[in-house]
Amino acid sequence: MNSLRTVLARVVLDNPTMLASGMMGETGASLTKVAAAGAGAVVTKSVGIEPRTGYINPTLFETDGYYVNAMGLPNPGMDAYAEEMKLARASKVPIFASVFAASIKDFISVSSKMEEYGANAIELNLSCPHAKGYGMEMGIDPDIVHDIVKEVKGSVKIPVFAKLTPNTHRLVEVGLAVEKAGGDGIVAINTVKAIAISVEFRRPVLSNIYGGLSGPAVKPIGLRSVYDLYGKVSIPIIGVGGIDDWRDAMEYIMAGARAVQVGSAIGRKGLGVFEDVKTGMRDYMEANGVKSISDLVGVANERK
């Protein structure tokens, strides 16, 4: 039997597919639904210290091949999320809690609270490209990233992953800072900073002007990011960005990812995308005599 079992820093997944943060992670019920659809793990919506309403509409632009969104990190705050985590734990798959903050102190507070609620791992959102004072503004500086990861690691017992931005020429340097600080893994990538223009109204579409590009259009950037990080760091990499089918997922794994996150494809294809990816992976492994998905991690980096 071909095995899709995947281990990410002590967190065991039945298969390497995960829900990406920002898609169906708002409630415990939606997280449970994703788990039932076949995801090996789920990631919550990014949660902060206090409730946040996010930006006013329009916050999403959709066209063939990509989305541009600027939601503004809306969330109910860490205290209100307790009930959602209680519901999500019934899913019986690992839960990665995505957290964001504007200071190390707040990162520690939210991460500790999510651990208390039963999260299996923390995903530090150091990469949101459109929320002032959060995410990418911190995540492009290796020293800041190092300090955040180090302090959060010293405050929780569960694994800590850092989600990195592609909007920097220092990606590998930031990845090395995560590892040096004791981080358990890297998630690459978040969305690419972008805008959309309305020809009819002659102005940017989004109320925030700037948003994050996601969908198939970003896959080559995500692949390059994972490929560049693999071999430079020894901690696990989770690949994300433009994964629509099993071939996309396999490309990320061959580039060096041990697991993959699926987000925007759910909006276009529905939750069946998880079973489609798993079935395609198994068929490929059987046809090529591969016993474990782990045997394919990073093979595209090998040189003859």
N, C-alpha and C positions, 0 to 999 in steps of 0.2 A: 504494500500500500504506500503510495506516495504521500509524504508528510508535509503539511503546510504549517506545522507547529513552529512558533517563533518566540524567542525569548529576548526581551528588552530590559536589560538591567534588573533582573529578578522578576520582572512581570511577564507571565506566560500567556501567550495568545494562541488560540486554536488555529488561527490563520493570520496572515500578515496584513489584512485589511483593517483600516480604522476609519471612523468618522472624523472628518476634519472639523476643527472648531469654527463656529459661525454658521453652521448648517444643521438645523434640527437639534441643537444642543441647549435650547432655552429651558426646556422642562424635563422632568424625570420621565414623563410619559413618552415624549418624543425620543429620548435616549433609549428607552426600553424597546421602542418600536424598531429603531435602527439595529439594536442587538439581535432582535428576533429575525431581522432580515438577513443576518449572516455575518455582520461585522465582527472581527476578532476583538475589537476594543472600541470604546467611544470616547470622545473628547467633548467636554462641556463648552458652552458659550463662555467667552472670556468674562470672568467675574471680578469685580473690584470691591473696594471697601464700602462705598456708599451706592445707593441706587443712582442710575444714570439713564436719562431718557434718550440720549443720542441726538442726532441731527434731525431737522425737519425735512419733510419730503420736498423734492425727490431725492432718494438715497440710493437708487439702483438704476443702472442703464444696462439693458440686455440687447444683444444682437447676435448674429451667427458667429459662433466660435469663441465668444467671451462675454464676461460681465465686467462692469466697472461699478463698484459700490463704495459708499461712504456712510455706513450706519452710525458711526460715532460711538462705538462700544456701549450700546444700550444693555443694561442688565439690572436685576433687582437688588444688587448688593449682596455681600457675603452672608449676612444674617438671614435674609429671606430665602437664600438658596438651600438652606438646610433641608427643607421639605422635598425639594427637587432631587437632592442627592439621596435621600431616603428612598424615594420611588425608583431612582435609577439603579440602586444597588440590587434590586430584584431582578435585574437583567442577567446577572451571573457572569458578565464579562468585565474585564478590567475597565476602570474609569480613570481617564486622565483629566485632571482639573486644570483648565486653562485660566490663568490669573493675570491681571494687569494692575499696575500701580504707578504712582509718580515718584515714589521714594522707596529706598530699601526697607525702611520700617514698615511701610504698608505692604510691600511684597511679602514680608515675613508674616504679617498679620493674616493676610488672605490665604497664603499657602498653609499656614498652621490650622486655620479654620477649616479649609477643605480637607486636610488630613484628618481632622477630628470628625468630619462628616463621612469619612470612609473612602476617600479617593485612594486609588492605588498608585498614582504618580502625579506629579505636578508638571504642567507645561507652562513655562514662563513666556508670556506674550511680550517679546522684545522686538516686535517687528511690524505692528500696525502702522501703515503709511500715512494715515490721515487724521489721527487724533493728537492734537497739540499737547505736548507735555508727557506723552506716553509712547510706548512701543518703539518705533523706529528711531525716534529722537534719542533714545537711550541705547538702542541695539546696534548703532553704527560705531560705538566707541568701545573698543576691547577692554579698556580699564573699567569702565562702568559696568559692562556685562560681567566681567570677572568678579567684581565686588558684589553685585546682586546675586549671582549664582552661589558664590562662597557663603554669603550670609544666610541665604535660604537653605542651602544644604546643611548648615550648622544648626538649623532650627526645626527641621523635620526629619523623620526617619524613612519616609518613602522616597523613591527615586525622583530626581529633578531633571527635567529636559528643558532646553532652551530653544524657542522657536525663533529662527533668524530671518533677517530681511535680505532680499537680493539687491536692495537699493544701496549698495556700497561696493567699493572696490576692495574692501578689507574683509570680505566674507571669511576667508580661511583664517585670517588673523583673529577674528571674533570667535570662530569655532575653536581655535587653539586656546583662547582665553576661557571658554566654557570648560574645556577639559582640564586646564590647569587649576581652575577653581574647584574641581571635584565634581563637576556636572556629570550626570549619568548618561546623557545622550543629547542629540541635536535633532531638531525638526527643521527641515529645509524644503520649501521656502514658504513665506507668507506672500501676500499679493504684491504686485509691482505697481509703484506709484504712477497714476495715469489720470487723464481727463477725457470727457466726451463733450462734444460741441453740438448744440442744436442749430442746424442751418436755418430752420424756420424762425426761431426766436433770436438767433445771432448772439448766443451766450452759452456758457457752460451749462450742461444739463443738471448736474448735481448741485444741491444747495450749498455744499461745502467746497464746490469747484473741483477739488482734488479727491480722487478715490483710489481704490485698489483694483488692479486688473487681475482677473482670475479666469479659469476655463482653459480649453485646449491651447489657446494662444500663448500661455506661459510655460507650457511643458518643456520646450527646449531650454528655457532659462532655469527651470527647476532641475532638469537633468544635469545641466552644466554645473550647477551649484553642488549637487550631491557628488558628482564625479570629481570635482575639485577638492571637496572635503575628504573623500574617501582616500585613505592612505596617509593623510596628514594628521588625522585624529584616530584614536583607537576605540573611542566610545561609539555606541550604536547611532546610526543615522536613520531617521524616518523621513521618507520622501513624500512631498506633496506639491501639487500644482498641475492641473490639466489632465488628471487621470480619468479617462472615460471608459476604458475597457482593459482586458487582461494584458494586452500587448503593452499598453502604456505602463501598467503596473510592473510588468516584467522588465521593461527598460529601466525603470528606477532601481529595481533590485539588482540588475546587472551593473548599473552605475555605482552601486555601493550601499543602497538602502536595505535595511533589514525588515522594514515594514513600510506600508504606504497609507496615506490618508486620502479619502475621497470626499469631495465637497460639492462643487457646482454640478457635477454629473448627476447628482440626485435630482436636481431641479429639472434636468432635461430628460433623464431616463427613468427616474423613480428609484425606489429602494432595491429593485431587482438587480441593480448594478453590482451589488456585493456578491451575490451568487454567481453572476455572469463572470466576474473576475476570478473567483475561486475555481469555477469549472474550467475556464480557459487555462489557468495555471496548472491544474491537475492534468489536463489533456496534454499540454506541452511537456510536462515532466514525464508522463508515461511514454509519450512518443520518442523522447530523447534519453530515456533510461536514467532520469534524475530521481533519486530517492528522497531527498530532502530539499526544501526550498532554500535552506541555508547554504547549500552547495553552490548556488547561483549568485550569491551576494558578491558583488564587485568583480565578476568575471570579465566585464568589459574593460577593466583596468589592466588586465594581464597583457604582458608584451611577450611575443615569441622571439 
